[in-house]
């Protein structure tokens, strides 16, 4: 058994022992087929146990496909001529972009029975006022993780990642908004900088990071950290949380002093979805406290479902990556939906950087 699997199994057993994890062990027998729902979701973000439980309870078949970035998702949806996806899970700025391109179905999300379980701090945000198109799924940020056995220096900043002594030892997200944004923040700019002069400075500056990179990985950046292949990571908070669960004495989470990249991922129904009613049933199911707790057990990101968080054990609540401190959140910054010409600037910088 892999250590990662063992760690998650222990976490799941903790939920069961607490009296609210029975959903891991039992479920209603499925009735005759009630159709299907096609879910397009980030890789390693929706547990198979949740899919199985939904199918058992409803008789609705779940067809799940994965992507590794918001831009990857958008491109695949646009290139699909058969409207094969019903539900997607875009981040905040991507919800705004897709809404602006008339790609999302507007419906009364508050009519979902389990919508009441959500924390109001995650509702009515700028990218979707009134939550007419989206329902919060998971949240978090991109932060730094350090292997304390391999790195003895005190790292506090994005700028520290450029130190030549870390040559070929860092894993970063394969995400141009996250990486370019971090370099911009370390220069005192915004994650969403668009000024040509400032972007030129960022582009030159981040060349110092290039020799230090061992890997770019948005799918499972925890793997090279846990395996010792890299000693520093700039990765998603949920991946850091899993590292801390696996080897609590070996890893340390660093909240960069410049402020972290914040995100809220959301469940949306695509405008041309073929299975709208089943999509609504699936989203309502995800919002159920016991189901949302199952998701956090396997993917320990900050959870917008306050009813689910109340069910989770202290091992989740005390994890500094799963529960980011309020003062860190306050200093963080969300990625914004940029104009096409500004996105082209980012794309050009990233293309040159990744050659």
DOPASE-777293 format. One line per 8 residues: their letters; for each residue x, y, z of C-alpha. Coordinates in nm, 3 decimals. Example, Ala and Ser with C-alpha at 12.3 -4.5 7.8 and 13.67 -1.06 7.14 Angstrom:
residues 2
as> 1.230/-0.450/0.780  1.367/-0.106/0.714;
//
This chain:
residues 355
xxxxxxxx> 0.000/0.000/0.000  0.134/0.341/-0.091  0.194/0.577/0.200  -0.033/0.835/0.036  -0.319/0.584/0.025  -0.253/0.476/0.383  -0.263/0.837/0.501  -0.598/0.895/0.335;
xxxxxxxx> -0.735/0.567/0.470  -0.648/0.671/0.825  -0.822/1.005/0.770  -1.132/0.828/0.637  -1.132/0.591/0.935  -1.120/0.895/1.164  -1.436/1.025/1.000  -1.607/0.689/1.043;
xxxxxxxx> -1.508/0.670/1.409  -1.655/1.015/1.463  -1.993/0.883/1.354  -2.046/1.066/1.029  -1.840/0.858/0.787  -2.086/0.574/0.736  -2.124/0.691/0.381  -1.782/0.534/0.316;
xxxxxxxx> -1.925/0.194/0.406  -2.283/0.184/0.287  -2.529/0.329/0.043  -2.870/0.274/-0.106  -2.895/0.018/-0.380  -2.934/0.185/-0.713  -3.272/0.172/-0.881  -3.322/0.146/-1.252;
xxxxxxxx> -3.102/0.378/-1.452  -3.203/0.742/-1.416  -2.985/0.872/-1.694  -2.641/1.026/-1.660  -2.447/1.340/-1.575  -2.114/1.441/-1.730  -1.873/1.610/-1.491  -1.558/1.793/-1.603;
xxxxxxxx> -1.337/1.847/-1.298  -0.979/1.918/-1.197  -0.757/1.612/-1.185  -0.742/1.449/-0.842  -1.024/1.663/-0.702  -1.338/1.443/-0.688  -1.310/1.114/-0.496  -1.430/0.797/-0.663;
xxxxxxxx> -1.613/0.715/-0.339  -1.832/1.024/-0.386  -1.915/0.929/-0.743  -2.000/0.573/-0.637  -2.222/0.693/-0.355  -2.415/0.928/-0.583  -2.470/0.650/-0.836  -2.592/0.412/-0.563;
xxxxxxxx> -2.835/0.661/-0.417  -2.978/0.802/-0.740  -2.925/0.550/-1.016  -2.768/0.832/-1.221  -2.447/0.737/-1.400  -2.158/0.981/-1.352  -1.913/1.023/-1.638  -1.611/1.214/-1.507;
xxxxxxxx> -1.333/1.369/-1.715  -1.034/1.569/-1.588  -0.831/1.876/-1.674  -0.518/2.034/-1.525  -0.586/2.408/-1.556  -0.867/2.654/-1.608  -0.736/2.730/-1.954  -0.719/2.360/-2.039;
xxxxxxxx> -1.083/2.324/-1.933  -1.196/2.624/-2.135  -1.021/2.508/-2.450  -1.164/2.158/-2.427  -1.518/2.280/-2.366  -1.497/2.519/-2.661  -1.357/2.248/-2.889  -1.632/2.004/-2.795;
xxxxxxxx> -1.899/2.017/-3.065  -2.124/1.761/-2.899  -2.185/1.950/-2.570  -2.051/1.647/-2.385  -2.008/1.822/-2.048  -2.288/1.914/-1.806  -2.091/2.035/-1.503  -1.751/2.203/-1.480;
xxxxxxxx> -1.550/2.332/-1.183  -1.388/2.661/-1.288  -1.204/2.896/-1.054  -1.339/3.240/-0.971  -1.193/3.442/-1.259  -1.282/3.168/-1.507  -1.646/3.177/-1.390  -1.649/3.545/-1.479;
xxxxxxxx> -1.493/3.479/-1.819  -1.732/3.194/-1.903  -2.028/3.395/-1.783  -1.922/3.682/-2.008  -1.904/3.445/-2.305  -2.255/3.312/-2.232  -2.128/2.961/-2.157  -2.303/2.910/-1.822;
xxxxxxxx> -2.660/2.828/-1.729  -2.826/3.081/-1.499  -3.055/2.916/-1.246  -3.176/2.959/-0.890  -2.885/2.805/-0.701  -3.048/2.897/-0.370  -3.328/2.654/-0.453  -3.081/2.371/-0.392;
xxxxxxxx> -3.176/2.219/-0.058  -2.817/2.202/0.067  -2.714/2.551/-0.045  -2.785/2.660/0.315  -2.477/2.469/0.431  -2.237/2.714/0.266  -2.039/2.977/0.455  -2.162/3.325/0.361;
xxxxxxxx> -1.800/3.443/0.331  -1.777/3.240/0.010  -2.103/3.367/-0.139  -2.195/3.674/-0.344  -1.835/3.731/-0.451  -1.743/3.975/-0.726  -1.713/3.717/-1.004  -2.077/3.604/-0.957;
xxxxxxxx> -2.292/3.840/-0.754  -2.593/3.659/-0.615  -2.449/3.319/-0.712  -2.673/3.302/-1.016  -2.432/3.079/-1.206  -2.200/2.915/-0.954  -2.184/2.726/-0.625  -1.860/2.714/-0.419;
xxxxxxxx> -1.691/2.373/-0.419  -1.346/2.412/-0.261  -1.114/2.704/-0.191  -0.752/2.764/-0.108  -0.435/2.917/-0.235  -0.093/2.859/-0.383  0.180/2.870/-0.119  0.533/2.752/-0.052;
xxxxxxxx> 0.629/2.424/0.110  0.979/2.345/0.234  1.148/2.019/0.327  1.312/2.120/0.654  1.563/1.836/0.635  1.698/1.960/0.303  1.657/2.337/0.332  1.808/2.504/0.637;
xxxxxxxx> 1.760/2.865/0.528  1.460/3.065/0.644  1.235/3.113/0.344  0.975/3.387/0.377  0.923/3.524/0.028  0.862/3.440/-0.336  1.191/3.617/-0.401  1.374/3.350/-0.198;
xxxxxxxx> 1.291/3.095/-0.468  1.536/3.271/-0.698  1.838/3.196/-0.478  2.098/3.016/-0.699  2.165/2.762/-0.425  1.828/2.601/-0.502  1.927/2.501/-0.855  1.713/2.212/-0.991;
xxxxxxxx> 1.537/2.161/-0.659  1.199/2.338/-0.691  0.860/2.222/-0.817  0.613/2.493/-0.919  0.263/2.481/-1.055  0.232/2.445/-1.429  0.006/2.750/-1.420  0.112/3.072/-1.588;
xxxxxxxx> -0.113/3.298/-1.381  0.018/3.152/-1.055  0.389/3.163/-1.143  0.401/3.494/-1.329  0.177/3.641/-1.060  0.409/3.525/-0.782  0.709/3.683/-0.951  0.510/4.005/-0.997;
xxxxxxxx> 0.415/4.005/-0.628  0.778/3.966/-0.523  0.852/4.286/-0.717  0.573/4.472/-0.544  0.321/4.444/-0.829  -0.020/4.276/-0.839  -0.091/3.915/-0.936  -0.293/4.081/-1.211;
xxxxxxxx> -0.033/4.329/-1.340  -0.095/4.438/-1.700  0.134/4.740/-1.741  0.376/4.667/-2.028  0.678/4.819/-1.856  0.613/4.627/-1.534  0.550/4.300/-1.720  0.880/4.343/-1.901;
xxxxxxxx> 1.054/4.374/-1.565  0.870/4.063/-1.438  0.969/3.866/-1.748  1.338/3.947/-1.705  1.323/3.888/-1.329  1.167/3.542/-1.350  1.452/3.418/-1.569  1.639/3.385/-1.240;
xxxxxxxx> 1.383/3.125/-1.132  1.427/2.906/-1.438  1.755/2.730/-1.337  1.604/2.642/-1.000  1.309/2.452/-1.144  1.314/2.075/-1.134  0.951/2.033/-1.236  0.633/2.213/-1.336;
xxxxxxxx> 0.337/2.011/-1.209  -0.021/2.113/-1.133  -0.162/1.759/-1.116  0.027/1.606/-0.824  0.313/1.836/-0.714  0.306/1.672/-0.371  0.457/1.357/-0.523  0.809/1.494/-0.590;
xxxxxxxx> 0.803/1.665/-0.249  0.708/1.350/-0.059  0.947/1.143/-0.269  1.240/1.378/-0.202  1.286/1.467/-0.567  1.234/1.836/-0.483  1.300/2.022/-0.160  1.087/2.334/-0.220;
xxxxxxxx> 0.747/2.369/-0.381  0.518/2.649/-0.489  0.201/2.442/-0.505  -0.168/2.425/-0.418  -0.263/2.439/-0.050  -0.444/2.104/-0.063  -0.130/1.936/-0.193  0.068/2.096/0.089;
xxxxxxxx> -0.191/1.976/0.340  -0.143/1.618/0.221  0.235/1.653/0.255  0.192/1.775/0.612  -0.040/1.485/0.689  0.204/1.236/0.541  0.525/1.369/0.697  0.442/1.634/0.960;
xxxxxxxx> 0.796/1.647/1.097  0.958/1.689/0.758  0.758/1.967/0.592  0.674/2.328/0.670  0.421/2.553/0.500  0.536/2.907/0.419  0.289/3.190/0.363  0.491/3.428/0.142;
xxxxxxxx> 0.511/3.772/0.297  0.400/3.933/-0.030  0.060/3.762/-0.002  -0.070/3.434/-0.143  -0.264/3.351/-0.458  -0.626/3.287/-0.349  -0.892/3.091/-0.533  -1.244/2.959/-0.502;
xxxxxxxx> -1.338/2.670/-0.732  -1.704/2.649/-0.824  -1.961/2.405/-0.956  -2.133/2.540/-1.266  -2.378/2.400/-1.520  -2.288/2.464/-1.881  -2.553/2.647/-2.081  -2.587/2.374/-2.342;
xxxxxxxx> -2.587/2.088/-2.089  -2.793/1.786/-2.193  -2.864/1.666/-1.837  -2.957/1.980/-1.644  -3.182/1.822/-1.380  -2.929/1.549/-1.306  -2.659/1.816/-1.284  -2.864/2.000/-1.020;
xxxxxxxx> -2.908/1.676/-0.827  -2.535/1.614/-0.837  -2.448/1.965/-0.716  -2.703/1.941/-0.434  -2.552/1.603/-0.340  -2.202/1.753/-0.326  -2.331/2.020/-0.086  -2.452/1.761/0.163;
xxxxxxxx> -2.234/1.787/0.478  -2.133/1.420/0.493  -2.045/1.416/0.122  -1.849/1.742/0.138  -1.663/1.599/0.439  -1.572/1.295/0.230  -1.421/1.524/-0.031  -1.217/1.712/0.231;
xxxxxxxx> -1.098/1.381/0.376  -0.927/1.300/0.048  -0.856/1.650/-0.081  -0.797/1.873/0.224  -0.856/2.218/0.079  -1.031/2.494/0.277  -1.396/2.396/0.253  -1.671/2.658/0.193;
xxxxxxxx> -1.927/2.415/0.337  -1.947/2.518/0.703  -2.172/2.224/0.791  -1.910/1.985/0.652  -1.622/2.158/0.832  -1.807/2.108/1.161  -1.790/1.733/1.100  -1.420/1.716/1.022;
xxxxxxxx> -1.165/1.601/1.283  -0.897/1.814/1.445  -0.637/1.666/1.210  -0.809/1.866/0.935  -0.896/2.175/1.138  -0.542/2.215/1.273  -0.369/2.161/0.941  -0.221/2.504/0.850;
xxxxxxxx> -0.265/2.441/0.478  -0.621/2.307/0.500  -0.718/2.598/0.725  -0.530/2.907/0.618  -0.513/3.173/0.894  -0.749/3.472/0.855  -0.462/3.721/0.850  -0.305/3.533/0.557;
xxxxxxxx> -0.633/3.523/0.368  -0.681/3.894/0.426  -0.345/3.969/0.268  -0.400/3.734/-0.026  -0.513/3.827/-0.375  -0.750/3.666/-0.623  -0.666/3.622/-0.989  -0.884/3.842/-1.209;
xxxxxxxx> -1.032/3.784/-1.550  -0.800/3.983/-1.777  -0.877/4.127/-2.118  -0.774/3.908/-2.413  -0.482/4.134/-2.514  -0.344/4.122/-2.159  -0.377/3.743/-2.149  -0.176/3.731/-2.470;
xxxxxxxx> 0.105/3.913/-2.292  0.104/3.651/-2.014  0.091/3.369/-2.265  0.392/3.508/-2.453  0.594/3.544/-2.131  0.505/3.188/-2.029  0.587/3.045/-2.370  0.935/3.198/-2.358;
xxx> 0.986/3.095/-1.998  0.894/2.729/-2.055  1.110/2.676/-2.365;
//
